[in-house]
Amino acid sequence: MERKLQQLFFALSLLALVLILVAEWQASTPSWKPYQRKFLQLEAQEEPNAVSKAAVLATPLAINQVVLPGLQRVDRCTTCHLGVEDPTMKNAPGPFHYHAGLGPHVPSKFGCTICHGGQGLATDMKDAHGNVAFWQTPLLPADYVRASCGRCHKEGDVPGVPELTEGRHLFETEGCHGCHKLNGVGGSIGPDLTEEGANHRSPEWLERHFLAPNAVSPGSAMPNFHFTREQARALTYYMLSLTSGDMGSYYSSERLIPSPEYGRQLFVEKDCIVCHAIGGVGAKVGPDLLGVTKRHSDEWLDEQLVNPELVYPGSSMPKYDLESNARKALVAFLASATPKDAQDILASKGHALTPEDAAIEAGKQDFARFGCAGCHGTELQGGVANPNAQGEQVPSLLHVSDDYTKEEVIGIIRDGRVSPMDNPKGSAPPLYMPSWKNVLSNEDINHIADFLWSKQQKKESW
């Protein structure tokens, strides 16, 4: 028995020694070293003589590491991707070829994973690309890498990424805010999308979900908007860009500061002219904005755009979900705005607005901005499927004045309303009217009611 124990102990000791030797061999021959040797061979080919070739080949092998405290990450990608910043490597084989189109986004300042995804600390190809269990940010497919631009460049159009612009536009015009919160604004029927780009859903999943929500998520309350594949792709780009990761001061300072031209675009998009005049040209609901940057500091104006009720108690101005640089652009436009600008903006609308028209236009903007169109339709036509609700769909609002007073509709918007059930014993309809009193001001709610009443059609009588 004692002899058998000695033999077992010897066998286990021998196994431990073999494992130690294997571990030592693996540590001394990591998978990244062959890549560096091959890269040095490529560089040596360009040297003019044997001495310089030998000097290149004698370069010590080492892990290249970029520490990015501002982005809270460490990237070792250039341990293997050695030619990304060298234009002479534009025809080199992967992973050594030059990365064209980097512009100011040099790896030494930005790393690689902020755009591409993957596991920056890893030095093995499979691990680095994130194709491992429990690593939730694998490499983005090449077709979707440009979606990462929107994680930093949140304001205005991103040159070369029209999908982001289209995705943002679709999100606003299709009424997605009605069911989804984004940066604290929107409904609560669907999930909050503020961090959707960090939720690790694959681009393929997102695209399929936009094309057929219930096929991907059975029982989903999301209607089928019958998006084209191009529209689904654009929305996927936008979703992948939605993160609220903390950016260091360097990266914030490097972001493009939008111009006064972009501020003018915002002034038009947000329909500021329906409440404000510039030098007497425009509406009279809010103060005249001519010279407003001389009457108030930039800081005061910025706070007014963030929280108008706090800065000016009793203000009827809505809160706009504008990023810091967008607010700067708007203030920059106001600093140079003239009555001629207001005339041009009004001319593009076709006519000057009366106070009544201004209230209706403001309601129309709120109806779109807060996502009402997502369920009720851009033309109030309804028709979105709502199983077990009376009529099995969201009703049209074009005849709402036949059944409700304006005050009753204001109350429904303010307090919410559960859809009447077709079968009381069945499941509750997935879509319902949420309460908006904690999101919309009384002024906003009244404006939406004004807009609804401006669109009313009388039912035909027999």
DRENTI-461281 format. One record per residue (C-alpha): x, y, z; residue in one letter. Coordinates in nm, 3 decimals. Example, Ala and Ser with C-alpha at 12.3 -4.5 7.8 and 13.67 -1.06 7.14 Angstrom:
<recs>
+---------+---------+---------+------+
|      xx |      yy |      zz | rest |
+---------+---------+---------+------+
|   1.230 |  -0.450 |   0.780 |    A |
|   1.367 |  -0.106 |   0.714 |    S |
+---------+---------+---------+------+
</recs>
This chain:
<recs>
+---------+---------+---------+------+
|      xx |      yy |      zz | rest |
+---------+---------+---------+------+
|   0.000 |   0.000 |   0.000 |    M |
|   0.284 |   0.234 |   0.097 |    E |
|   0.458 |   0.163 |  -0.232 |    R |
|   0.140 |   0.249 |  -0.427 |    K |
|   0.114 |   0.582 |  -0.245 |    L |
|   0.476 |   0.660 |  -0.332 |    Q |
|   0.407 |   0.581 |  -0.696 |    Q |
|   0.095 |   0.801 |  -0.696 |    L |
|   0.288 |   1.085 |  -0.534 |    F |
|   0.565 |   1.051 |  -0.793 |    F |
|   0.312 |   1.051 |  -1.079 |    A |
|   0.137 |   1.362 |  -0.946 |    L |
|   0.470 |   1.539 |  -0.896 |    S |
|   0.569 |   1.453 |  -1.251 |    L |
|   0.236 |   1.586 |  -1.381 |    L |
|   0.280 |   1.910 |  -1.186 |    A |
|   0.629 |   1.950 |  -1.332 |    L |
|   0.497 |   1.898 |  -1.686 |    V |
|   0.222 |   2.156 |  -1.628 |    L |
|   0.477 |   2.406 |  -1.495 |    I |
|   0.699 |   2.351 |  -1.798 |    L |
|   0.402 |   2.391 |  -2.036 |    V |
|   0.298 |   2.712 |  -1.858 |    A |
|   0.655 |   2.840 |  -1.878 |    E |
|   0.674 |   2.755 |  -2.248 |    W |
|   0.341 |   2.930 |  -2.316 |    Q |
|   0.453 |   3.235 |  -2.123 |    A |
|   0.777 |   3.253 |  -2.320 |    S |
|   0.608 |   3.202 |  -2.656 |    T |
|   0.287 |   3.411 |  -2.644 |    P |
|   0.075 |   3.429 |  -2.958 |    S |
|   0.158 |   3.796 |  -3.019 |    W |
|   0.534 |   3.741 |  -3.065 |    K |
|   0.507 |   3.575 |  -3.409 |    P |
|   0.310 |   3.878 |  -3.532 |    Y |
|   0.583 |   4.115 |  -3.415 |    Q |
|   0.857 |   3.902 |  -3.575 |    R |
|   0.668 |   3.900 |  -3.905 |    K |
|   0.622 |   4.278 |  -3.885 |    F |
|   0.993 |   4.329 |  -3.826 |    L |
|   1.064 |   4.113 |  -4.130 |    Q |
|   0.837 |   4.337 |  -4.337 |    L |
|   1.017 |   4.646 |  -4.214 |    E |
|   1.358 |   4.489 |  -4.273 |    A |
|   1.277 |   4.429 |  -4.639 |    Q |
|   1.278 |   4.806 |  -4.693 |    E |
|   1.624 |   4.856 |  -4.541 |    E |
|   1.910 |   4.927 |  -4.786 |    P |
|   2.181 |   4.700 |  -4.643 |    N |
|   2.243 |   4.396 |  -4.429 |    A |
|   2.356 |   4.594 |  -4.124 |    V |
|   2.037 |   4.800 |  -4.104 |    S |
|   1.827 |   4.489 |  -4.174 |    K |
|   1.994 |   4.312 |  -3.884 |    A |
|   1.933 |   4.612 |  -3.657 |    A |
|   1.561 |   4.607 |  -3.737 |    V |
|   1.534 |   4.232 |  -3.681 |    L |
|   1.712 |   4.271 |  -3.347 |    A |
|   1.442 |   4.505 |  -3.215 |    T |
|   1.321 |   4.368 |  -2.877 |    P |
|   0.972 |   4.222 |  -2.879 |    L |
|   0.736 |   4.387 |  -2.632 |    A |
|   0.370 |   4.446 |  -2.556 |    I |
|   0.253 |   4.787 |  -2.675 |    N |
|   0.008 |   4.944 |  -2.432 |    Q |
|  -0.196 |   5.264 |  -2.451 |    V |
|  -0.333 |   5.382 |  -2.117 |    V |
|  -0.645 |   5.598 |  -2.157 |    L |
|  -0.764 |   5.718 |  -1.814 |    P |
|  -1.003 |   5.967 |  -1.975 |    G |
|  -1.181 |   5.677 |  -2.146 |    L |
|  -1.134 |   5.441 |  -1.852 |    Q |
|  -0.964 |   5.175 |  -2.060 |    R |
|  -0.627 |   5.022 |  -2.153 |    V |
|  -0.568 |   4.908 |  -2.512 |    D |
|  -0.298 |   4.667 |  -2.626 |    R |
|  -0.429 |   4.631 |  -2.982 |    C |
|  -0.117 |   4.782 |  -3.141 |    T |
|   0.087 |   4.494 |  -3.000 |    T |
|  -0.021 |   4.310 |  -3.317 |    C |
|  -0.174 |   4.591 |  -3.527 |    H |
|   0.166 |   4.755 |  -3.566 |    L |
|   0.123 |   4.955 |  -3.884 |    G |
|  -0.199 |   5.144 |  -3.813 |    V |
|  -0.026 |   5.486 |  -3.802 |    E |
|   0.231 |   5.422 |  -4.077 |    D |
|   0.112 |   5.530 |  -4.427 |    P |
|   0.391 |   5.323 |  -4.585 |    T |
|   0.203 |   5.015 |  -4.462 |    M |
|  -0.111 |   5.086 |  -4.666 |    K |
|  -0.051 |   4.773 |  -4.878 |    N |
|   0.073 |   4.554 |  -4.593 |    A |
|  -0.120 |   4.238 |  -4.502 |    P |
|  -0.339 |   4.232 |  -4.194 |    G |
|  -0.297 |   4.293 |  -3.910 |    P |
|  -0.019 |   4.531 |  -4.015 |    F |
|  -0.188 |   4.754 |  -4.271 |    H |
|  -0.227 |   5.128 |  -4.227 |    Y |
|  -0.560 |   5.251 |  -4.087 |    H |
|  -0.673 |   5.520 |  -4.331 |    A |
|  -0.918 |   5.791 |  -4.228 |    G |
|  -0.807 |   5.823 |  -3.867 |    L |
|  -0.768 |   6.201 |  -3.888 |    G |
|  -0.712 |   6.334 |  -3.536 |    P |
|  -0.821 |   6.004 |  -3.378 |    H |
|  -0.470 |   5.866 |  -3.335 |    V |
|  -0.446 |   5.538 |  -3.138 |    P |
|  -0.200 |   5.694 |  -2.893 |    S |
|  -0.479 |   5.933 |  -2.782 |    K |
|  -0.793 |   5.732 |  -2.848 |    F |
|  -0.688 |   5.369 |  -2.853 |    G |
|  -0.887 |   5.128 |  -3.069 |    C |
|  -1.167 |   4.975 |  -2.861 |    T |
|  -1.353 |   5.305 |  -2.820 |    I |
|  -1.458 |   5.266 |  -3.183 |    C |
|  -1.408 |   4.901 |  -3.270 |    H |
|  -1.501 |   4.726 |  -2.946 |    G |
|  -1.310 |   4.418 |  -2.835 |    G |
|  -1.108 |   4.345 |  -2.521 |    Q |
|  -0.826 |   4.597 |  -2.504 |    G |
|  -0.626 |   4.426 |  -2.230 |    L |
|  -0.601 |   4.093 |  -2.413 |    A |
|  -0.300 |   3.994 |  -2.624 |    T |
|  -0.442 |   3.676 |  -2.778 |    D |
|  -0.632 |   3.729 |  -3.103 |    M |
|  -0.949 |   3.545 |  -2.998 |    K |
|  -0.961 |   3.711 |  -2.657 |    D |
|  -0.873 |   4.055 |  -2.795 |    A |
|  -1.155 |   4.041 |  -3.046 |    H |
|  -1.394 |   3.959 |  -2.764 |    G |
|  -1.500 |   3.618 |  -2.893 |    N |
|  -1.495 |   3.472 |  -2.543 |    V |
|  -1.754 |   3.381 |  -2.285 |    A |
|  -1.878 |   3.663 |  -2.062 |    F |
|  -1.705 |   3.937 |  -2.264 |    W |
|  -1.997 |   4.146 |  -2.379 |    Q |
|  -1.832 |   4.388 |  -2.619 |    T |
|  -1.687 |   4.189 |  -2.909 |    P |
|  -1.563 |   4.366 |  -3.219 |    L |
|  -1.835 |   4.554 |  -3.402 |    L |
|  -1.891 |   4.422 |  -3.754 |    P |
|  -1.704 |   4.635 |  -4.008 |    A |
|  -2.034 |   4.766 |  -4.150 |    D |
|  -2.128 |   4.916 |  -3.813 |    Y |
|  -1.799 |   5.053 |  -3.677 |    V |
|  -1.891 |   5.406 |  -3.791 |    R |
|  -2.189 |   5.400 |  -3.554 |    A |
|  -1.934 |   5.458 |  -3.276 |    S |
|  -1.881 |   5.813 |  -3.407 |    C |
|  -2.216 |   5.909 |  -3.255 |    G |
|  -2.096 |   5.816 |  -2.906 |    R |
|  -1.886 |   6.133 |  -2.900 |    C |
|  -2.025 |   6.346 |  -3.182 |    H |
|  -2.381 |   6.373 |  -3.057 |    K |
|  -2.464 |   6.710 |  -3.212 |    E |
|  -2.532 |   6.779 |  -3.575 |    G |
|  -2.444 |   6.559 |  -3.868 |    D |
|  -2.135 |   6.339 |  -3.854 |    V |
|  -1.950 |   6.371 |  -4.187 |    P |
|  -1.934 |   6.039 |  -4.365 |    G |
|  -2.199 |   5.872 |  -4.148 |    V |
|  -2.537 |   5.957 |  -4.306 |    P |
|  -2.693 |   5.654 |  -4.132 |    E |
|  -2.660 |   5.830 |  -3.796 |    L |
|  -2.841 |   6.138 |  -3.921 |    T |
|  -3.119 |   5.928 |  -4.073 |    E |
|  -3.148 |   5.715 |  -3.759 |    G |
|  -3.184 |   6.018 |  -3.534 |    R |
|  -3.443 |   6.166 |  -3.772 |    H |
|  -3.648 |   5.845 |  -3.777 |    L |
|  -3.638 |   5.821 |  -3.398 |    F |
|  -3.788 |   6.168 |  -3.370 |    E |
|  -4.042 |   6.155 |  -3.653 |    T |
|  -4.174 |   5.803 |  -3.589 |    E |
|  -4.266 |   5.888 |  -3.230 |    G |
|  -4.024 |   5.655 |  -3.052 |    C |
|  -4.015 |   5.896 |  -2.756 |    H |
|  -4.379 |   5.809 |  -2.685 |    G |
|  -4.281 |   5.465 |  -2.551 |    C |
|  -3.908 |   5.498 |  -2.481 |    H |
|  -3.713 |   5.730 |  -2.255 |    K |
|  -3.395 |   5.883 |  -2.389 |    L |
|  -3.189 |   6.093 |  -2.148 |    N |
|  -3.489 |   6.122 |  -1.918 |    G |
|  -3.740 |   6.232 |  -2.184 |    V |
|  -4.014 |   6.003 |  -2.314 |    G |
|  -4.265 |   5.737 |  -2.217 |    G |
|  -4.222 |   5.423 |  -2.010 |    S |
|  -4.409 |   5.156 |  -2.209 |    I |
|  -4.084 |   5.034 |  -2.367 |    G |
|  -3.733 |   5.010 |  -2.222 |    P |
|  -3.516 |   5.315 |  -2.157 |    D |
|  -3.281 |   5.354 |  -2.455 |    L |
|  -3.030 |   5.597 |  -2.302 |    T |
|  -2.768 |   5.320 |  -2.272 |    E |
|  -2.885 |   5.098 |  -2.558 |    E |
|  -2.544 |   5.109 |  -2.725 |    G |
|  -2.391 |   4.962 |  -2.408 |    A |
|  -2.651 |   4.686 |  -2.368 |    N |
|  -2.452 |   4.446 |  -2.586 |    H |
|  -2.726 |   4.358 |  -2.831 |    R |
|  -2.578 |   4.266 |  -3.167 |    S |
|  -2.641 |   4.485 |  -3.473 |    P |
|  -2.809 |   4.188 |  -3.640 |    E |
|  -3.055 |   4.152 |  -3.351 |    W |
|  -3.138 |   4.524 |  -3.353 |    L |
|  -3.193 |   4.532 |  -3.729 |    E |
|  -3.421 |   4.227 |  -3.720 |    R |
|  -3.613 |   4.379 |  -3.430 |    H |
|  -3.686 |   4.698 |  -3.624 |    F |
|  -3.805 |   4.495 |  -3.923 |    L |
|  -4.032 |   4.260 |  -3.724 |    A |
|  -4.053 |   4.338 |  -3.349 |    P |
|  -4.283 |   4.052 |  -3.252 |    N |
|  -4.087 |   3.793 |  -3.447 |    A |
|  -3.775 |   3.878 |  -3.246 |    V |
|  -3.945 |   3.959 |  -2.912 |    S |
|  -4.275 |   3.766 |  -2.892 |    P |
|  -4.540 |   3.967 |  -2.712 |    G |
|  -4.360 |   4.297 |  -2.767 |    S |
|  -4.586 |   4.603 |  -2.750 |    A |
|  -4.380 |   4.769 |  -3.021 |    M |
|  -4.582 |   4.812 |  -3.343 |    P |
|  -4.443 |   4.704 |  -3.676 |    N |
|  -4.362 |   5.031 |  -3.849 |    F |
|  -4.282 |   4.846 |  -4.174 |    H |
|  -3.939 |   5.003 |  -4.195 |    F |
|  -3.734 |   4.936 |  -4.503 |    T |
|  -3.407 |   4.751 |  -4.454 |    R |
|  -3.220 |   5.080 |  -4.504 |    E |
|  -3.430 |   5.248 |  -4.233 |    Q |
|  -3.376 |   4.955 |  -3.996 |    A |
|  -3.004 |   4.981 |  -4.060 |    R |
|  -3.007 |   5.357 |  -3.987 |    A |
|  -3.197 |   5.303 |  -3.660 |    L |
|  -2.949 |   5.031 |  -3.565 |    T |
|  -2.664 |   5.279 |  -3.618 |    Y |
|  -2.839 |   5.525 |  -3.389 |    Y |
|  -2.905 |   5.264 |  -3.118 |    M |
|  -2.541 |   5.153 |  -3.119 |    L |
|  -2.435 |   5.514 |  -3.066 |    S |
|  -2.644 |   5.559 |  -2.750 |    L |
|  -2.414 |   5.548 |  -2.449 |    T |
|  -2.359 |   5.796 |  -2.172 |    S |
|  -2.005 |   5.695 |  -2.086 |    G |
|  -1.801 |   5.956 |  -1.903 |    D |
|  -1.552 |   6.123 |  -2.136 |    M |
|  -1.238 |   6.287 |  -2.003 |    G |
|  -1.176 |   6.659 |  -2.041 |    S |
|  -0.935 |   6.607 |  -2.333 |    Y |
|  -1.194 |   6.423 |  -2.540 |    Y |
|  -1.466 |   6.674 |  -2.455 |    S |
|  -1.241 |   6.956 |  -2.568 |    S |
|  -1.161 |   6.775 |  -2.893 |    E |
|  -1.527 |   6.738 |  -2.988 |    R |
|  -1.641 |   6.956 |  -3.273 |    L |
|  -1.797 |   7.280 |  -3.145 |    I |
|  -2.096 |   7.341 |  -3.373 |    P |
|  -2.105 |   7.669 |  -3.562 |    S |
|  -2.368 |   7.946 |  -3.560 |    P |
|  -2.497 |   7.786 |  -3.880 |    E |
|  -2.577 |   7.472 |  -3.685 |    Y |
|  -2.740 |   7.694 |  -3.420 |    G |
|  -2.962 |   7.844 |  -3.689 |    R |
|  -3.056 |   7.494 |  -3.800 |    Q |
|  -3.155 |   7.412 |  -3.442 |    L |
|  -3.353 |   7.736 |  -3.415 |    F |
|  -3.551 |   7.627 |  -3.721 |    V |
|  -3.587 |   7.262 |  -3.617 |    E |
|  -3.710 |   7.349 |  -3.269 |    K |
|  -3.949 |   7.608 |  -3.417 |    D |
|  -3.830 |   7.883 |  -3.182 |    C |
|  -3.989 |   8.139 |  -3.417 |    I |
|  -4.339 |   8.023 |  -3.317 |    V |
|  -4.288 |   8.181 |  -2.975 |    C |
|  -4.007 |   8.435 |  -3.024 |    H |
|  -3.940 |   8.732 |  -3.249 |    A |
|  -3.605 |   8.869 |  -3.362 |    I |
|  -3.619 |   9.246 |  -3.383 |    G |
|  -3.999 |   9.244 |  -3.394 |    G |
|  -4.021 |   8.978 |  -3.667 |    V |
|  -4.191 |   8.663 |  -3.541 |    G |
|  -4.427 |   8.563 |  -3.263 |    A |
|  -4.485 |   8.754 |  -2.940 |    K |
|  -4.543 |   8.463 |  -2.700 |    V |
|  -4.190 |   8.481 |  -2.557 |    G |
|  -3.938 |   8.765 |  -2.533 |    P |
|  -3.778 |   8.921 |  -2.840 |    D |
|  -3.438 |   8.760 |  -2.891 |    L |
|  -3.263 |   9.045 |  -3.071 |    L |
|  -2.956 |   9.131 |  -2.862 |    G |
|  -3.039 |   8.867 |  -2.600 |    V |
|  -2.670 |   8.772 |  -2.569 |    T |
|  -2.596 |   9.130 |  -2.463 |    K |
|  -2.866 |   9.128 |  -2.197 |    R |
|  -2.766 |   8.791 |  -2.048 |    H |
|  -2.444 |   8.599 |  -2.005 |    S |
|  -2.374 |   8.281 |  -2.198 |    D |
|  -2.400 |   8.087 |  -1.871 |    E |
|  -2.747 |   8.230 |  -1.799 |    W |
|  -2.867 |   8.149 |  -2.150 |    L |
|  -2.727 |   7.797 |  -2.127 |    D |
|  -2.910 |   7.737 |  -1.799 |    E |
|  -3.227 |   7.884 |  -1.949 |    Q |
|  -3.211 |   7.624 |  -2.226 |    L |
|  -3.149 |   7.345 |  -1.975 |    V |
|  -3.413 |   7.438 |  -1.717 |    N |
|  -3.623 |   7.741 |  -1.814 |    P |
|  -3.864 |   7.705 |  -1.520 |    E |
|  -3.578 |   7.723 |  -1.270 |    L |
|  -3.416 |   8.029 |  -1.428 |    V |
|  -3.739 |   8.210 |  -1.504 |    Y |
|  -4.025 |   8.089 |  -1.277 |    P |
|  -4.352 |   8.074 |  -1.466 |    G |
|  -4.181 |   8.035 |  -1.803 |    S |
|  -4.387 |   7.846 |  -2.061 |    S |
|  -4.076 |   7.750 |  -2.255 |    M |
|  -4.040 |   7.370 |  -2.284 |    P |
|  -3.726 |   7.186 |  -2.179 |    K |
|  -3.526 |   7.082 |  -2.483 |    Y |
|  -3.301 |   6.777 |  -2.474 |    D |
|  -2.997 |   6.958 |  -2.614 |    L |
|  -2.635 |   6.858 |  -2.564 |    E |
|  -2.389 |   7.118 |  -2.434 |    S |
|  -2.238 |   7.190 |  -2.776 |    N |
|  -2.583 |   7.224 |  -2.932 |    A |
|  -2.674 |   7.486 |  -2.672 |    R |
|  -2.350 |   7.669 |  -2.747 |    K |
|  -2.435 |   7.667 |  -3.117 |    A |
|  -2.782 |   7.807 |  -3.049 |    L |
|  -2.639 |   8.087 |  -2.833 |    V |
|  -2.380 |   8.158 |  -3.104 |    A |
|  -2.661 |   8.199 |  -3.358 |    F |
|  -2.856 |   8.430 |  -3.126 |    L |
|  -2.545 |   8.648 |  -3.088 |    A |
|  -2.560 |   8.728 |  -3.462 |    S |
|  -2.932 |   8.681 |  -3.539 |    A |
|  -3.105 |   8.967 |  -3.722 |    T |
|  -3.463 |   9.046 |  -3.825 |    P |
|  -3.361 |   8.932 |  -4.174 |    K |
|  -3.290 |   8.586 |  -4.034 |    D |
|  -3.638 |   8.580 |  -3.881 |    A |
|  -3.793 |   8.695 |  -4.210 |    Q |
|  -3.614 |   8.417 |  -4.399 |    D |
|  -3.725 |   8.156 |  -4.146 |    I |
|  -4.086 |   8.278 |  -4.161 |    L |
|  -4.073 |   8.288 |  -4.540 |    A |
|  -3.976 |   7.923 |  -4.543 |    S |
|  -4.286 |   7.852 |  -4.334 |    K |
|  -4.505 |   8.036 |  -4.582 |    G |
|  -4.665 |   8.298 |  -4.356 |    H |
|  -4.631 |   8.480 |  -4.026 |    A |
|  -4.796 |   8.306 |  -3.732 |    L |
|  -5.077 |   8.449 |  -3.522 |    T |
|  -5.069 |   8.371 |  -3.147 |    P |
|  -5.328 |   8.098 |  -3.213 |    E |
|  -5.117 |   7.953 |  -3.494 |    D |
|  -4.810 |   7.970 |  -3.271 |    A |
|  -4.986 |   7.770 |  -2.998 |    A |
|  -5.098 |   7.509 |  -3.253 |    I |
|  -4.750 |   7.488 |  -3.405 |    E |
|  -4.596 |   7.450 |  -3.058 |    A |
|  -4.844 |   7.169 |  -2.988 |    G |
|  -4.753 |   7.002 |  -3.316 |    K |
|  -4.385 |   7.015 |  -3.221 |    Q |
|  -4.457 |   6.872 |  -2.875 |    D |
|  -4.674 |   6.599 |  -3.029 |    F |
|  -4.376 |   6.492 |  -3.242 |    A |
|  -4.100 |   6.560 |  -2.987 |    R |
|  -4.257 |   6.356 |  -2.708 |    F |
|  -4.340 |   6.066 |  -2.935 |    G |
|  -4.720 |   6.084 |  -2.951 |    C |
|  -4.700 |   5.998 |  -3.321 |    A |
|  -4.555 |   5.657 |  -3.235 |    G |
|  -4.901 |   5.530 |  -3.136 |    C |
|  -5.138 |   5.790 |  -3.279 |    H |
|  -4.971 |   5.843 |  -3.617 |    G |
|  -4.818 |   6.156 |  -3.767 |    T |
|  -5.159 |   6.249 |  -3.910 |    E |
|  -5.354 |   6.136 |  -3.601 |    L |
|  -5.483 |   5.841 |  -3.800 |    Q |
|  -5.420 |   5.577 |  -3.530 |    G |
|  -5.442 |   5.220 |  -3.653 |    G |
|  -5.149 |   5.075 |  -3.456 |    V |
|  -5.235 |   4.719 |  -3.344 |    A |
|  -5.326 |   4.693 |  -2.973 |    N |
|  -5.452 |   4.340 |  -2.896 |    P |
|  -5.758 |   4.313 |  -2.668 |    N |
|  -5.822 |   4.687 |  -2.676 |    A |
|  -6.162 |   4.791 |  -2.804 |    Q |
|  -6.128 |   4.791 |  -3.181 |    G |
|  -5.800 |   4.597 |  -3.150 |    E |
|  -5.600 |   4.908 |  -3.237 |    Q |
|  -5.512 |   5.258 |  -3.124 |    V |
|  -5.806 |   5.477 |  -3.231 |    P |
|  -5.782 |   5.775 |  -3.461 |    S |
|  -5.773 |   6.117 |  -3.295 |    L |
|  -5.929 |   6.292 |  -3.593 |    L |
|  -6.278 |   6.272 |  -3.440 |    H |
|  -6.189 |   6.290 |  -3.071 |    V |
|  -6.395 |   6.611 |  -3.027 |    S |
|  -6.709 |   6.412 |  -3.109 |    D |
|  -6.669 |   6.208 |  -2.790 |    D |
|  -6.469 |   6.430 |  -2.553 |    Y |
|  -6.445 |   6.793 |  -2.453 |    T |
|  -6.111 |   6.968 |  -2.482 |    K |
|  -6.080 |   6.975 |  -2.102 |    E |
|  -6.139 |   6.599 |  -2.085 |    E |
|  -5.863 |   6.537 |  -2.339 |    V |
|  -5.628 |   6.763 |  -2.142 |    I |
|  -5.708 |   6.553 |  -1.834 |    G |
|  -5.635 |   6.227 |  -2.018 |    I |
|  -5.298 |   6.358 |  -2.138 |    I |
|  -5.214 |   6.481 |  -1.790 |    R |
|  -5.326 |   6.176 |  -1.588 |    D |
|  -5.306 |   5.892 |  -1.840 |    G |
|  -5.567 |   5.634 |  -1.933 |    R |
|  -5.580 |   5.255 |  -1.954 |    V |
|  -5.721 |   5.127 |  -2.283 |    S |
|  -6.074 |   4.978 |  -2.244 |    P |
|  -6.054 |   4.600 |  -2.285 |    M |
|  -6.245 |   4.412 |  -2.552 |    D |
|  -6.241 |   4.095 |  -2.339 |    N |
|  -6.225 |   4.171 |  -1.963 |    P |
|  -6.095 |   3.818 |  -1.896 |    K |
|  -5.809 |   3.852 |  -2.143 |    G |
|  -5.465 |   4.008 |  -2.110 |    S |
|  -5.438 |   4.384 |  -2.073 |    A |
|  -5.368 |   4.568 |  -2.401 |    P |
|  -4.993 |   4.630 |  -2.430 |    P |
|  -5.037 |   4.996 |  -2.532 |    L |
|  -5.192 |   5.251 |  -2.299 |    Y |
|  -5.186 |   5.628 |  -2.245 |    M |
|  -4.921 |   5.705 |  -1.980 |    P |
|  -4.947 |   6.003 |  -1.749 |    S |
|  -4.753 |   6.300 |  -1.886 |    W |
|  -4.802 |   6.543 |  -1.598 |    K |
|  -4.449 |   6.486 |  -1.467 |    N |
|  -4.296 |   6.530 |  -1.812 |    V |
|  -4.503 |   6.800 |  -1.983 |    L |
|  -4.588 |   7.139 |  -1.843 |    S |
|  -4.952 |   7.252 |  -1.837 |    N |
|  -4.860 |   7.486 |  -2.122 |    E |
|  -4.729 |   7.195 |  -2.330 |    D |
|  -5.041 |   6.989 |  -2.264 |    I |
|  -5.268 |   7.279 |  -2.360 |    N |
|  -5.070 |   7.333 |  -2.679 |    H |
|  -5.108 |   6.966 |  -2.773 |    I |
|  -5.483 |   6.995 |  -2.718 |    A |
|  -5.486 |   7.307 |  -2.940 |    D |
|  -5.307 |   7.107 |  -3.209 |    F |
|  -5.553 |   6.816 |  -3.182 |    L |
|  -5.853 |   7.050 |  -3.209 |    W |
|  -5.702 |   7.216 |  -3.515 |    S |
|  -5.708 |   6.879 |  -3.691 |    K |
|  -6.060 |   6.770 |  -3.599 |    Q |
|  -6.291 |   6.637 |  -3.868 |    Q |
|  -6.663 |   6.597 |  -3.821 |    K |
|  -6.803 |   6.250 |  -3.869 |    K |
|  -7.045 |   6.212 |  -4.155 |    E |
|  -7.407 |   6.186 |  -4.042 |    S |
|  -7.665 |   5.974 |  -4.216 |    W |
+---------+---------+---------+------+
</recs>
